Amino acid sequence: MIVVGELINSTRPRVGEAIRERKPAVIQELAVRQAEAGADYLDVNAGARPDQEAEDMAWLVDTVQAVTEAPLCIDSPDPEVIEAGLARHRGQALVNSFTAEPERRSAVLPLAERHGARVVGLTLDQRGMPETAAQRVEIALTLIAAAAEHGIAAGDLFIDPLVRPISSEGEQGRAVLEAISGIKHEAPEANVICGLSNISYGLPDRRLVNRTFLAMAVAAGLDAALIDSLDRWLMAALCAAEALIGRDEYCADYLAAYRAGAFDG
């Protein structure tokens, strides 16, 4: 499972303040802790100040990459901001994101192609948010075809089936799980990713819901997730889920995590 650490996001008050006041230590501590906890990518989002987002993104990329080798997920709806982040990034970044809407994909995919980046595609088109698993699978195939037109292999594409809160739409948990399975059936070479925490929005004890849904999504074929890698119980659930579906040969990763005390407390 590819883990994208979600905590360097300017909508979080402490992170937003650190970006505004250019306090690198706050950002760098979060970066190092997430990477040490198992994050494969670190999401960087500077969207709290739209008028300065490109400048803030460039600073974030420089600040994080000064202390970690982990690649970054450049997270913005603005192509100019994505370009600013990619221009400063060392190695292969992950871009979050493009959609099946013609204007959005034509703005973002050439950037990913030019910089050799991997890219997240949201199952969203001009009709709006998908309701069913079938709609998500249909849009996913459009995203794969669009990426291929720009030389982006399916293995460098991450399809996001767009998790929605079950507190207001009780059928959406099942719809996403069915979409994950459907996408993997139709395009097994593509990755499926999700922003996990949306599932529990509006509910008490959100961490319980998150880790339960993560285990179910892994069983459905999920390849990657944007999560809080500092949530030890969430990472423990992920470790167990990977072992249960046979992705962890001889349970080696599970046993190593246990011996390292990852499941304590």
JOFEN-V374029 format. One record per pair of residues at least 4 apart in sequence whose C-alpha atoms are under 6 Angstrom apart, sorted by the first residue. I is the first residue (numbers start at 1). J is the second residue. Records with the same first field share a line. If there is no record, write none. Layout:
I: J ; J
This chain:
1: 223 ; 224
2: 224
3: 39 ; 40 ; 224 ; 225
4: 39 ; 40 ; 41 ; 42 ; 225 ; 226
5: 39 ; 42 ; 43 ; 226 ; 227 ; 228 ; 229
6: 43 ; 226 ; 227 ; 228
8: 44
9: 45
10: 15 ; 16 ; 45 ; 46 ; 48
11: 48
12: 16
17: 21
18: 22 ; 23
24: 28
25: 29
28: 64
34: 39 ; 229
35: 39
37: 229
39: 229
41: 70 ; 71 ; 72
42: 72 ; 73
43: 72 ; 73
44: 74 ; 75
45: 75
46: 53 ; 56 ; 57
47: 53
49: 53
53: 57
54: 81 ; 84
57: 85
58: 84 ; 85
59: 63
71: 93
72: 93
73: 93 ; 94 ; 95
74: 95 ; 96
75: 96
79: 108
83: 87
92: 117
93: 117
94: 117 ; 118 ; 119
95: 119
96: 120
97: 120 ; 121
98: 104 ; 105 ; 121
99: 104 ; 105 ; 121 ; 122 ; 124
100: 124 ; 125 ; 143
101: 125 ; 126
105: 109
112: 116 ; 117
118: 156 ; 157
119: 157
120: 157 ; 158 ; 159
121: 158 ; 159 ; 160
122: 160
123: 136 ; 139 ; 140 ; 161
124: 128 ; 129
130: 135
132: 175
133: 175 ; 178 ; 179
136: 161
137: 183
147: 152
148: 152 ; 153
154: 189 ; 190
155: 189 ; 190
157: 190
158: 191 ; 192 ; 193
159: 192 ; 193
160: 192 ; 193 ; 194
163: 198 ; 199
164: 198 ; 199
165: 198 ; 199 ; 200 ; 201
166: 170 ; 172 ; 199
167: 202
177: 217
179: 183
181: 220 ; 221
183: 187
184: 188
191: 223
192: 222 ; 223
193: 224 ; 225
194: 225
195: 225 ; 226
200: 206 ; 209
211: 234
213: 217
215: 241
217: 222
218: 222
239: 254
242: 247 ; 248
243: 247 ; 248 ; 251
257: 262
258: 262 ; 263
